[in-house]
Amino acid sequence: MFKVRLFKPVDMFSAIKLASETLPEQYNPSLFNYFYETFPQGFIVAEKAHKIIGFIIGVKTNPEYVKILMLSVLELHRRQNIGSALLTQFLKEISIENVKYIELEVRTDNKKAIKFYQKHGFEITKKITEFYQNGEDAYTMKRDI
Ligand SMILES: CC(C)(COP(=O)(O)OP(=O)(O)OC[C@H]1O[C@@H](n2cnc3c(N)ncnc32)[C@H](O)[C@@H]1OP(=O)(O)O)[C@@H](O)C(=O)NCCC(=O)NCCS
């Protein structure tokens, strides 16, 4: 079994490693600490046998919105509801923030993630051309809280 819980600074190395192995975008490691310090309730990890196997990071972008910046599950552990559990816990953590919407950007060719978010009630609202470092396009997806 896995458990989801708030990120702790001791998880930092594992989270950065997981991000670099599973997400195409390269993030400056200092960003992880920045997100943790600015919105700790939005940084949640999934742990199994003392190993970090997934995480989600989101921040509050204005009084009405939170934005998911990263979501990743180790490949070996996908399709076991871990991404869903991370998102559910994230929604729980932000429920006291009084925000109305949750949004995110996803690569237009990332069909798995688009399906995942659609299953969780997100809809594509717009396309942003050349959003990513490598020039790929993004969809913005959004849902009510
Ligand atoms: C997207 C991601 C986080 C999903 O995590 P996960 O733990 O595998 O997701 P879950 O097991 O909770 O899946 C829930 C539902 O999402 C959909 N889904 C998830 N993965 C899917 C896939 N590979 N193909 C089609 N639908 C998929 C399904 O509807 C699934 O329900 P089901 O298994 O009952 O059919 C994971 O694939 C991942 O880490 N991908 C790489 C990083 C990434 O793309 N992150 C998002 C970028 S913003």
PDBQT file of the ligand as one rigid body, heavy atoms in Angstrom, charges set to zero:
ROOT
HETATM    1  C1  LIG A 201      -0.573  11.374 -15.528  1.00  0.00    +0.000 C 
HETATM    2  C2  LIG A 201      -0.120  10.502 -14.346  1.00  0.00    +0.000 C 
HETATM    3  C3  LIG A 201       0.276  11.386 -13.176  1.00  0.00    +0.000 C 
HETATM    4  C4  LIG A 201      -1.311   9.603 -13.943  1.00  0.00    +0.000 C 
HETATM    5  O1  LIG A 201      -0.954   8.914 -12.728  1.00  0.00    +0.000 OA
HETATM    6  P1  LIG A 201      -1.545   7.453 -12.388  1.00  0.00    +0.000 P 
HETATM    7  O2  LIG A 201      -1.212   7.169 -10.983  1.00  0.00    +0.000 OA
HETATM    8  O3  LIG A 201      -1.068   6.481 -13.410  1.00  0.00    +0.000 OA
HETATM    9  O4  LIG A 201      -3.111   7.702 -12.595  1.00  0.00    +0.000 OA
HETATM   10  P2  LIG A 201      -4.332   6.868 -11.978  1.00  0.00    +0.000 P 
HETATM   11  O5  LIG A 201      -3.959   5.429 -11.814  1.00  0.00    +0.000 OA
HETATM   12  O6  LIG A 201      -4.831   7.589 -10.773  1.00  0.00    +0.000 OA
HETATM   13  O7  LIG A 201      -5.371   6.988 -13.192  1.00  0.00    +0.000 OA
HETATM   14  C5  LIG A 201      -6.694   7.491 -13.043  1.00  0.00    +0.000 C 
HETATM   15  C6  LIG A 201      -7.373   7.503 -14.392  1.00  0.00    +0.000 C 
HETATM   16  O8  LIG A 201      -6.695   8.392 -15.308  1.00  0.00    +0.000 OA
HETATM   17  C7  LIG A 201      -6.755   7.851 -16.653  1.00  0.00    +0.000 C 
HETATM   18  N1  LIG A 201      -5.422   7.429 -17.080  1.00  0.00    +0.000 N 
HETATM   19  C8  LIG A 201      -4.292   7.385 -16.315  1.00  0.00    +0.000 A 
HETATM   20  N2  LIG A 201      -3.263   6.925 -17.049  1.00  0.00    +0.000 NA
HETATM   21  C9  LIG A 201      -3.747   6.667 -18.273  1.00  0.00    +0.000 A 
HETATM   22  C10 LIG A 201      -3.172   6.139 -19.466  1.00  0.00    +0.000 A 
HETATM   23  N3  LIG A 201      -1.881   5.772 -19.508  1.00  0.00    +0.000 N 
HETATM   24  N4  LIG A 201      -3.957   5.998 -20.566  1.00  0.00    +0.000 NA
HETATM   25  C11 LIG A 201      -5.263   6.336 -20.522  1.00  0.00    +0.000 A 
HETATM   26  N5  LIG A 201      -5.885   6.835 -19.404  1.00  0.00    +0.000 NA
HETATM   27  C12 LIG A 201      -5.130   6.989 -18.310  1.00  0.00    +0.000 A 
HETATM   28  C13 LIG A 201      -7.657   6.612 -16.556  1.00  0.00    +0.000 C 
HETATM   29  O9  LIG A 201      -8.989   7.050 -16.732  1.00  0.00    +0.000 OA
HETATM   30  C14 LIG A 201      -7.408   6.172 -15.103  1.00  0.00    +0.000 C 
HETATM   31  O10 LIG A 201      -8.449   5.387 -14.571  1.00  0.00    +0.000 OA
HETATM   32  P3  LIG A 201      -8.441   3.781 -14.826  1.00  0.00    +0.000 P 
HETATM   33  O11 LIG A 201      -7.060   3.284 -14.503  1.00  0.00    +0.000 OA
HETATM   34  O12 LIG A 201      -9.513   3.295 -13.878  1.00  0.00    +0.000 OA
HETATM   35  O13 LIG A 201      -8.796   3.607 -16.276  1.00  0.00    +0.000 OA
HETATM   36  C15 LIG A 201       1.057   9.569 -14.756  1.00  0.00    +0.000 C 
HETATM   37  O14 LIG A 201       0.745   8.913 -15.981  1.00  0.00    +0.000 OA
HETATM   38  C16 LIG A 201       2.386  10.278 -14.929  1.00  0.00    +0.000 C 
HETATM   39  O15 LIG A 201       3.138  10.478 -13.974  1.00  0.00    +0.000 OA
HETATM   40  N6  LIG A 201       2.723  10.670 -16.186  1.00  0.00    +0.000 N 
HETATM   41  C17 LIG A 201       4.012  11.318 -16.471  1.00  0.00    +0.000 C 
HETATM   42  C18 LIG A 201       4.062  12.724 -15.975  1.00  0.00    +0.000 C 
HETATM   43  C19 LIG A 201       2.933  13.568 -16.533  1.00  0.00    +0.000 C 
HETATM   44  O16 LIG A 201       2.565  13.483 -17.699  1.00  0.00    +0.000 OA
HETATM   45  N7  LIG A 201       2.378  14.414 -15.652  1.00  0.00    +0.000 N 
HETATM   46  C20 LIG A 201       1.306  15.315 -15.980  1.00  0.00    +0.000 C 
HETATM   47  C21 LIG A 201       1.844  16.483 -16.690  1.00  0.00    +0.000 C 
HETATM   48  S1  LIG A 201       0.999  17.941 -16.236  1.00  0.00    +0.000 SA
ENDROOT
TORSDOF 0
